[in-house]
Amino acid sequence: MKKLIIINGPNLNLLGKRETNIYGNLTFTEFYEAVVKKYPDVDLTYYQSNIEGELIDKIQEVGFSYDGIILNAAAYTHTSVGIGDAVKAVTTPVVEVHISNTFSREEFRHQSYISPNAKGVILGFGLQSYELAIESFISAS
């Protein structure tokens, strides 16, 4: 059984309420519950924080014992050298995920400090981006 964690960054706790034209009407909790049921053979956990240091702490905590990290660092993707360094420092593979196509948005969102150290990047498929990341870890068996 693969042991995976989804780590979400700032403002993703507001999914279903904020910018529904970009992020949809589903809360992340509703989505997560459905994904857990869809993948019963995956030991899937979830963590969210609006605080950069807490995200780094979580990456370091799980980054040597889990089979995979699915990371949506949200706005920190484009600003946090520290989160990029944490991804580089751990041995657990990380898939960077974004709900929106960051390249179709503001230019500052075109830069990622995570991508250079990630196993891969999935973006622009809505919440399905997370499922595609899970599938990438399952198929890597």
Stockholm file with secondary structure:
# STOCKHOLM 1.0

chainA/1-141         MKKLIIINGPNLNLLGKRETNIYGNLTFTEFYEAVVKKYPDVDLTYYQSNIEGELIDKIQEVGFSYDGIILNAAAYTHTSVGIGDAVKAVTTPVVEVHISNTFSREEFRHQSYISPNAKGVILGFGLQSYELAIESFISAS
#=GR chainA/1-141 SS CEEEEEEECTTGGGTTTSCHHHHCSCCHHHHHHHHHHHCTTEEEEEEECSCHHHHHHHHHHHTTTSSEEEEECGGGGGTCHHHHHHHHHCSSCEEEEESSCGGGSCGGGGCCSSGGGSSEEEESSTTHHHHHHHHHHHTTC
#=GC SS_cons         CEEEEEEECTTGGGTTTSCHHHHCSCCHHHHHHHHHHHCTTEEEEEEECSCHHHHHHHHHHHTTTSSEEEEECGGGGGTCHHHHHHHHHCSSCEEEEESSCGGGSCGGGGCCSSGGGSSEEEESSTTHHHHHHHHHHHTTC
//
